[in-house]
Amino acid sequence: MNLSRYLHQPHPANCDCSVCWVSRNWVPPVGATSPSTPCAECRPAQWSLVNGRMTFLTPAYICSKHTPSSRPPKYWHVVSDTGKPTPFVPLRDPFELVG
């Protein structure tokens, strides 16, 4: 069986994989909206076809609520400190694998 036919097979009715479990048990949070969901104030960019080329008419506008932060998320400032780095030391004597 080739890969494309394998990937498009339906899951069995009693499948307990993570995808099926989430689709059965997921409940959307009450009142929560995605930060990527545009509101009434947000406006997508508008383009037009002029002389066979796409021409930019109006820029997109994103309200302050949906504008991404200029700083990365908090967890990116924490880097795992594993101590002093281990230097690379090349082996001088060649060896043979046994087995």
Secondary structure as the mmCIF struct_conf table of DSSP 4:
data_model
#
loop_
_struct_conf.conf_type_id
_struct_conf.id
_struct_conf.beg_label_comp_id
_struct_conf.beg_label_asym_id
_struct_conf.beg_label_seq_id
_struct_conf.end_label_comp_id
_struct_conf.end_label_asym_id
_struct_conf.end_label_seq_id
HELX_RH_AL_P HELX_RH_AL_P1 LEU A 3 LEU A 7
TURN_TY1_P TURN_TY1_P1 HIS A 8 HIS A 8
HELX_LH_PP_P HELX_LH_PP_P1 GLN A 9 PRO A 12
TURN_TY1_P TURN_TY1_P2 ALA A 13 ASN A 14
BEND BEND1 CYS A 17 CYS A 17
HELX_RH_AL_P HELX_RH_AL_P2 SER A 18 ASN A 25
HELX_LH_PP_P HELX_LH_PP_P2 PRO A 28 PRO A 29
TURN_TY1_P TURN_TY1_P3 VAL A 30 GLY A 31
TURN_TY1_P TURN_TY1_P4 PRO A 35 SER A 36
BEND BEND2 THR A 37 THR A 37
BEND BEND3 ALA A 40 GLU A 41
STRN STRN1 ARG A 43 ARG A 43
STRN STRN2 GLN A 46 VAL A 50
TURN_TY1_P TURN_TY1_P5 ASN A 51 GLY A 52
STRN STRN3 ARG A 53 THR A 58
STRN STRN4 TYR A 61 TYR A 61
TURN_TY1_P TURN_TY1_P6 SER A 64 HIS A 66
BEND BEND4 THR A 67 THR A 67
HELX_LH_PP_P HELX_LH_PP_P3 PRO A 68 SER A 69
BEND BEND5 SER A 70 ARG A 71
HELX_LH_PP_P HELX_LH_PP_P4 PRO A 72 PRO A 73
HELX_RH_3T_P HELX_RH_3T_P1 LYS A 74 HIS A 77
BEND BEND6 GLY A 83 LYS A 84
HELX_LH_PP_P HELX_LH_PP_P5 PRO A 85 PHE A 88
BEND BEND7 ARG A 92 ASP A 93
#
